[in-house]
Amino acid sequence: MSKAPSTKPGQPPRRDYDRRKRRTRAAIKKIGRPIWRQPMMLGLSVLLLGLGGGGGWYAWKQGWLVEAQAQVDGAFHAVIAAITPFKLSDVTVEGREYVERDAILAALNVQAGDSLLGIDLQAARKRLEAIDWVSSATVERRLPDTLYVTLKERRAVAIWQNGSEYTLIDKNGRTVKASRMPPGAEKLLLLGGPGAPEHVGELLLLLAYEPSIANQLRAAVWVGQRRWNLVLTNDTEIWLPEEDAVAALQRMAKLEASDKLLSREFGVVDLRLPDKLYLRKRASAGDPPPNGPV
């Protein structure tokens, strides 16, 4: 048996239907909220979106999408090759001095009779630029039958003599065995000694401090994996120290300006010690050769 609600004196009694009415309104308000606005559903939606984005990223990371794109491109080029009337019969290369012809043809991966429109120009360009001595490349179709390649090669700054083998070197120390010496190769700096190519950038920076000596330089020898010997055009050798070679070269320039040491009878100017200078006269005919520099 329900208990009647209490009332204050002088007020009409409160009735149960008022309480039920309030509860009914609250229930309607709660049930009437859209399901997509419920906190649980919002959280679930965010989770599903995150999983979808993460799955796409994972597929890309694993290379699935890249592989699928490559297969689509391959099928496209195959269709083009089957229907095109333009067949490759000539490959023209402009700008080649150092890179061997066989390396270029291998990078292009084409042969006579291939469809000119079916060749993937961007892939061919990337393979060409992967060749050590190629700085940049362009590949074009020249209808009706020619593939036109333009190369920009790295410039050689020196030739490294390693025994009986000569290798071209650019300013960053990259090496390439050229099929032939380029025009003007006789004017390039000759380097000697194991490890010399890796230090050619340091040598060029060093020589930039004293152009008067750099202009007389014929060769440079990397000695003991730690320092340079400079050989001038008159066969005078300047032995530089392992540390602070810039100061030593500047010292040499001052001595040359004041005493003309490089134009005298001295064959070696030894600057390996900062507070001493050793000079060695040129060997006369019949004199035994001096010990090699260390």
HELIX and SHEET records of a PDB file:
HELIX    1   1 ASP A   16  ILE A   31  1                                  16    
HELIX    2   2 ILE A   35  ARG A   37  5                                   3    
HELIX    3   3 PRO A   39  LYS A   61  1                                  23    
HELIX    4   4 TRP A   64  ILE A   83  1                                  20    
HELIX    5   5 ARG A  101  LEU A  108  1                                   8    
HELIX    6   6 LEU A  121  GLU A  129  1                                   9    
HELIX    7   7 ALA A  185  LYS A  187  5                                   3    
HELIX    8   8 ALA A  196  HIS A  199  5                                   4    
HELIX    9   9 VAL A  200  ALA A  208  1                                   9    
HELIX   10  10 PRO A  211  ALA A  214  1                                   4    
HELIX   11  11 ALA A  245  ASP A  259  1                                  15    
HELIX   12  12 LEU A  261  SER A  263  5                                   3    
SHEET    1   A 3 ASP A  90  GLU A  94  0                                        
SHEET    2   A 3 THR A 146  GLU A 153  1                                        
SHEET    3   A 3 VAL A 134  ARG A 142 -1                                        
SHEET    1   B 9 THR A 175  VAL A 176  0                                        
SHEET    2   B 9 GLU A 165  ASP A 170 -1                                        
SHEET    3   B 9 ALA A 156  ASN A 162 -1                                        
SHEET    4   B 9 LEU A 189  GLY A 192  1                                        
SHEET    5   B 9 LEU A 217  VAL A 223  1                                        
SHEET    6   B 9 ARG A 227  LEU A 232 -1                                        
SHEET    7   B 9 GLU A 237  TRP A 239 -1                                        
SHEET    8   B 9 PHE A 266  ASP A 270  1                                        
SHEET    9   B 9 TYR A 278  LYS A 281 -1                                        
END                                                                             
